[in-house]
Amino acid sequence: MSSTLANLLLLAAAEGGGGSGLLNVDRTLFVATLALFGLFAFVLGRFAWKPLLEIVENREKTVREQVEGAAKAQAEAQALLAEQREKLRAVARDREEMIDRARKEAEQVRAELVSRARTDAEHILARTKEQIERDKNQAIQEVRTQIADLAVEAAARIVKSSLTREAQKKLVKEYIAGLPGSTS
């Protein structure tokens, strides 16, 4: 069909001869140009326009999907970032709480150790004072016994012939009772 139309147009162009004025319109040339334009538009619309539009629409769809995907990914990244920041804050709070608990426990242990050390020191001091008091009383008792023995021996030498042994002991006991700090 296109070859017969082209032949017709060529014939029409060859027949149309004539004037060469600016305002003269060669009808054959006009019709041939119009027919060729129509044919070109038909062929272009039929074979090229739809595929070109499909390519442009597909590209537009791909770009739109990529933009939407990028926006979605950015929103997810922002949400993940906010979540991670919140987790970091929670970890920091937990860490501070653990440090505070450890500090309080250490203070409590220190206070208990100091209290226990004071109590132990007081017990040791009390036992030491008791031991010293016992040793002092024992030493006093030993000194008294030695003094009594010395006094008895001295008195025995002085009055050896005139006093009996019981009388000498009674005299020594009276002497000891008269000594300062005597409790017996």
ZAMARGU-4260 file (C-alpha; in steps of 0.2 Angstrom, whole numbers, plus 5000, padded with zeros to 4 digits):
<rodrens>
0) 5000/5000/5000 | 5014/5012/5004 | 5022/5009/4987 | 5007/5013/4977 | 5004/5029/4988
5) 5022/5034/4985 | 5020/5031/4966 | 5004/5041/4966 | 5012/5056/4975 | 5027/5055/4963
10) 5015/5056/4948 | 5005/5070/4955 | 5021/5080/4958 | 5027/5077/4941 | 5010/5083/4933
15) 5008/5098/4943 | 5020/5109/4934 | 5016/5127/4933 | 5018/5143/4942 | 5031/5148/4954
20) 5023/5161/4964 | 5025/5163/4983 | 5006/5163/4985 | 5003/5149/4973 | 5000/5133/4982
25) 5004/5117/4972 | 4989/5106/4977 | 4997/5090/4972 | 5013/5094/4982 | 5002/5099/4997
30) 4991/5083/4996 | 5007/5072/4993 | 5015/5080/5009 | 5000/5078/5019 | 4998/5060/5013
35) 5016/5057/5017 | 5015/5065/5034 | 4999/5055/5038 | 5008/5039/5033 | 5023/5043/5043
40) 5013/5047/5058 | 5003/5031/5056 | 5019/5020/5054 | 5027/5030/5069 | 5012/5028/5080
45) 5010/5010/5075 | 5028/5004/5077 | 5038/5016/5086 | 5027/5027/5097 | 5020/5013/5108
50) 5037/5005/5112 | 5044/5022/5116 | 5030/5026/5127 | 5031/5009/5136 | 5050/5012/5138
55) 5047/5029/5145 | 5033/5023/5157 | 5044/5008/5163 | 5058/5019/5166 | 5047/5031/5176
60) 5039/5017/5185 | 5057/5010/5190 | 5063/5027/5195 | 5047/5030/5206 | 5049/5013/5214
65) 5068/5017/5217 | 5063/5033/5225 | 5049/5025/5236 | 5062/5011/5241 | 5075/5024/5245
70) 5062/5034/5256 | 5057/5018/5264 | 5075/5013/5267 | 5078/5030/5274 | 5063/5029/5286
75) 5069/5011/5292 | 5086/5018/5295 | 5080/5032/5305 | 5069/5021/5315 | 5083/5009/5318
80) 5095/5023/5322 | 5082/5030/5335 | 5080/5012/5342 | 5099/5010/5344 | 5100/5027/5352
85) 5087/5022/5365 | 5096/5005/5368 | 5112/5015/5371 | 5103/5026/5383 | 5095/5011/5392
90) 5112/5003/5393 | 5120/5019/5400 | 5106/5020/5413 | 5108/5001/5417 | 5127/5004/5419
95) 5124/5019/5431 | 5112/5009/5441 | 5125/4995/5442 | 5139/5007/5447 | 5127/5015/5461
100) 5122/4997/5467 | 5141/4992/5468 | 5146/5008/5476 | 5132/5006/5489 | 5136/4987/5492
105) 5155/4992/5494 | 5150/5005/5507 | 5139/4993/5516 | 5153/4980/5516 | 5166/4993/5522
110) 5154/4998/5536 | 5152/4980/5541 | 5170/4977/5541 | 5174/4993/5551 | 5160/4988/5563
115) 5166/4970/5565 | 5184/4977/5567 | 5179/4989/5581 | 5169/4975/5589 | 5184/4963/5588
120) 5195/4976/5595 | 5184/4980/5609 | 5183/4961/5613 | 5202/4960/5612 | 5204/4975/5623
125) 5191/4968/5636 | 5199/4951/5636 | 5216/4959/5638 | 5210/4970/5653 | 5203/4955/5661
130) 5219/4945/5658 | 5229/4960/5665 | 5217/4961/5680 | 5219/4942/5683 | 5238/4943/5682
135) 5238/4958/5693 | 5227/4949/5706 | 5238/4934/5705 | 5254/4944/5706 | 5247/4953/5721
140) 5242/4936/5729 | 5259/4929/5726 | 5267/4945/5733 | 5256/4943/5748 | 5260/4925/5750
145) 5279/4929/5749 | 5277/4943/5761 | 5267/4932/5773 | 5280/4919/5771 | 5294/4931/5774
150) 5285/4939/5789 | 5282/4922/5796 | 5300/4918/5794 | 5306/4934/5802 | 5293/4933/5816
155) 5298/4915/5818 | 5316/4920/5820 | 5312/4934/5832 | 5300/4925/5843 | 5304/4907/5839
160) 5305/4901/5856 | 5289/4910/5864 | 5275/4908/5850 | 5267/4893/5843 | 5265/4890/5825
165) 5246/4894/5825 | 5249/4910/5835 | 5262/4915/5822 | 5250/4912/5808 | 5237/4922/5816
170) 5249/4936/5819 | 5254/4936/5800 | 5236/4935/5795 | 5232/4951/5805 | 5247/4959/5798
175) 5242/4955/5780 | 5224/4961/5783 | 5231/4978/5789 | 5241/4980/5772 | 5233/4993/5760
180) 5223/4986/5746 | 5220/4970/5756 | 5203/4961/5753 | 5205/4945/5763
</rodrens>
